[in-house]
């Protein structure tokens, strides 16, 4: 089912232009990639602890964060 762009008109005077299946697929992939990139950037910004610091945090009960 490969639909082309189509326009939907409403009585109130507003018109909606819907994307084709190909455009929709590309847009969804773009936002999925952007979301994954954002998650990776946030993960890499976390401070990495040295092993000794990790042991001290575990002993104090603060876990692995």
C-alpha positions as CSV (number, residue, x, y, z in Angstrom):
1,X,0.0,0.0,0.0
2,X,2.1,2.9,-1.3
3,X,0.0,6.1,-1.0
4,X,1.0,9.4,-2.6
5,X,0.6,12.7,-0.9
6,X,-2.9,13.8,-0.6
7,X,-4.8,16.8,0.6
8,X,-7.7,16.6,3.0
9,X,-10.1,19.6,3.1
10,X,-12.4,20.5,5.9
11,X,-15.5,22.6,6.0
12,X,-14.0,25.0,8.5
13,X,-11.5,26.1,5.8
14,X,-8.4,24.2,7.0
15,X,-6.5,21.9,4.7
16,X,-4.2,19.2,5.7
17,X,-1.4,17.9,3.4
18,X,-0.6,14.3,4.3
19,X,2.9,12.9,3.4
20,X,3.4,10.0,1.1
21,X,4.4,6.6,2.6
22,X,8.0,7.1,1.5
23,X,8.2,10.6,3.1
24,X,6.5,9.3,6.2
25,X,9.0,6.4,6.5
26,X,12.0,8.7,6.0
27,X,10.7,11.2,8.6
28,X,10.0,8.4,11.2
29,X,13.5,7.0,10.6
30,X,15.0,10.5,11.0
31,X,13.3,11.0,14.4
32,X,14.2,7.5,15.6
33,X,17.9,8.1,14.7
34,X,17.8,11.5,16.4
35,X,16.3,10.0,19.5
36,X,19.0,7.3,19.6
37,X,21.7,9.9,19.1
38,X,20.3,12.0,21.9
39,X,20.3,9.0,24.3
40,X,23.9,8.2,23.4
41,X,25.1,11.7,24.0
42,X,23.4,11.8,27.4
43,X,24.9,8.5,28.3
44,X,28.4,9.6,27.3
45,X,28.1,12.8,29.5
46,X,27.8,10.7,32.7
47,X,30.9,10.9,34.8
48,X,32.8,7.6,34.7
49,X,34.1,6.6,38.1
50,X,37.4,4.9,38.8
51,X,37.2,1.4,40.3
52,X,38.3,2.7,43.8
53,X,35.6,5.4,43.7
54,X,33.0,2.7,42.7
55,X,33.9,0.6,45.7
56,X,33.6,3.5,48.1
57,X,30.2,4.4,46.7
58,X,29.0,0.8,47.1
59,X,30.2,0.8,50.7
60,X,28.4,4.0,51.4
61,X,25.3,2.6,49.7
62,X,25.0,4.9,46.8
63,X,25.2,2.1,44.2
64,X,26.7,2.3,40.7
65,X,25.5,5.7,39.6
